[in-house]
Structure formats: structure tokens, C-alpha cells
């Protein structure tokens, strides 16, 4: 019997993952990964304590062992510092993807294997396929509305080899039905939103504790000063709300098109398809990572510019130094440096890279 350590987040998906594995005969234990201490910063709406109570209640209901794995220091080093550094440099980081690569399928998985578990499980909506040669691929979850392969685009072969995803073959409504049928204590709990450790907290409010405001000018693409911003770390490309510049008499709204770190200027334009800097047809990727075999020749692929974006047809051209050039068939709106493009062959996740 294989021993599996399930990362119980407190949500219904990971709870059902543990239930299904137990029903399939695995020796299942549960663990809550503690990534944040509320004492570090006054997050009034920090969801951690409720999640701990819910995950413990699920383990008790299932009759499985339960523990809290404290990775607060590691999370600060690998995720929080990455998040803060990115905003300081004027790029838009993705902490959830880094959490998956460095924490859940990195440090937490290593912890499980050293504790004599054969692997870990999560509640991600992805499917794992083992090939004839023994390698593993990740496929989009069966529920297209919940597919989470995008968030695993930076995982490597050795990380998914000892991981399983029990709910990837299910539709979300079916997961709810299973939870309710088993009377799981969190069966009707709403799905979490926002950054993995902040809950519903606004990212700007979080960054106030780490980055000092540096006010500067808000300018249009011609350099005309339209107003003042509080600090470039509070904005991201494509943002419309909270810029601080009103619409014009034609009720046209401004959108952020560039963070000019050198001049400390926030560049905005009207939200038109032909606004300079808003749409792009070509990007360069760096920090490429592949789930299985790397793509080494120019080819046609699919790509997701952001989570929940539909797949886009692209021409992919490898470059030297772990970089690649991507040309989109259709121009893409507001691609932010530091965000991640996930690469696909049909429903198969190939990997991903960062926008340069």
C-alpha cells in the first residue's frame, strides 16, 4: 500500500482528494502547509486560522493522521521575497506559481519523501499521464472551467513523478457532490480567491509594509503630465481601476501601458485596440521550464497568456540561453513583464517561461 501525504488546504478540493485516495486503498495522511504567521503583519482577513481548523476537521472526519508543516521561513525566502522584489523592479510576479514550484512540489514534497511517504497529492484540477517510457505528462483538467495546469507550468519532471491529482478527472459540481455525500465538514465552503496566502487582502495594502512609496508623474504616450502616482509598485500593465486619472468627455478610460522605472513615470493611454504599448504580437520569454521534454525546434504551439485566458495559437522559436521568441496569431492585451506564458500541445502542458 502506497503512503500519500495530502496537502490539505482547508478547501473542498484537497479534502475530496484525500477522501478518494483513502477509498482507493492508499495509506493517506493529511498536512496543512503553514506559509504565513498573522503576527508578522496585521492581516485582519488572513484566512490561515480558519483553513487550519477546516483541514484538521477534514482529517478527523476521514480518520487520517494530520500535521501542520511549518514552512513560514521558507515561504518568506522563496515566495514573499520574490513577490516584493518583482514589484520593486517594476514587473508583475506570480506568487501562486512560485509557491507551487518552490513550496508544494519542492520543499513540502521533499519533506514528505524524507518522512517515508511515496508521494504527495493536491486538489489541483489537472490530469497526470504516465507514458510508455515511464515519463509523466500533465493534461488539462477535465473541467475546463477549473483547469489549473497554468499554475503548474514551471514544474519539472522529477516534481510531478511523485505527485498525484485525484480530482483532475472530475467536474467541480461532482466534487461538491462527493464532499456532501461523505458529509465532509467543509463540503459547502466557498473556493478561495486572491493570492495564496493573502486571501482577499489587496496586494497594494500588503506591499505598503515592504516598499516605500515613491511618487511620480502619470503621463500619456506623448509625455503629457496627467497627474501623480503614489508609487509604481501599486500598478500593473493593463490596469484600469484606481489609476487616479479621470476619463475624458467621451467617457474613454485610461489604462496603464508601461511602468517607466528609469523616469519613475506611469504611462497611460486610452483603452483602445490601437493604443501604443497596450497590445503586442510578439514577446520574448526567459527562464524556460519544461514538464517533460524541452521544445528545441521552431514549431506551432498553443499558449495561455494568463490563467483563464483561452489558448492562443503561437509560433515558438527557441533562442540561446534558455530563452524563446513567441509570435501570437492574434495580438494580446497588456502582457506584463514577469508574468508567465504557459505552453501547450493540445491539452498537454509543455512548460512555461517569464515575459521579458
Secondary structure by P-SEA (a helix, b strand, c coil): cbbbbbbccccaaaaaaaaaaaaaccbbbbbbbbccccccccccccaaaaaaaaaaaaaaaabbbbbbbcaaaaaaaccaaaaaaaaaacccccaaaaaaacccccaaaaaaaaaccccccccccbbbbbccccbbbbcccccccccccccccccccccccccccccccccaaaaaaaaaaaccccccccccccccccccccccccccccccbbbbbbbccccccccccccccccccccccccccccccccbbbbbccccccccbbbbcccccccccccccbbbbcccccccccccccccbbbbccccccbbbbbbbbbccccbbbbbccccccccccbbbbbbcccccccccccc
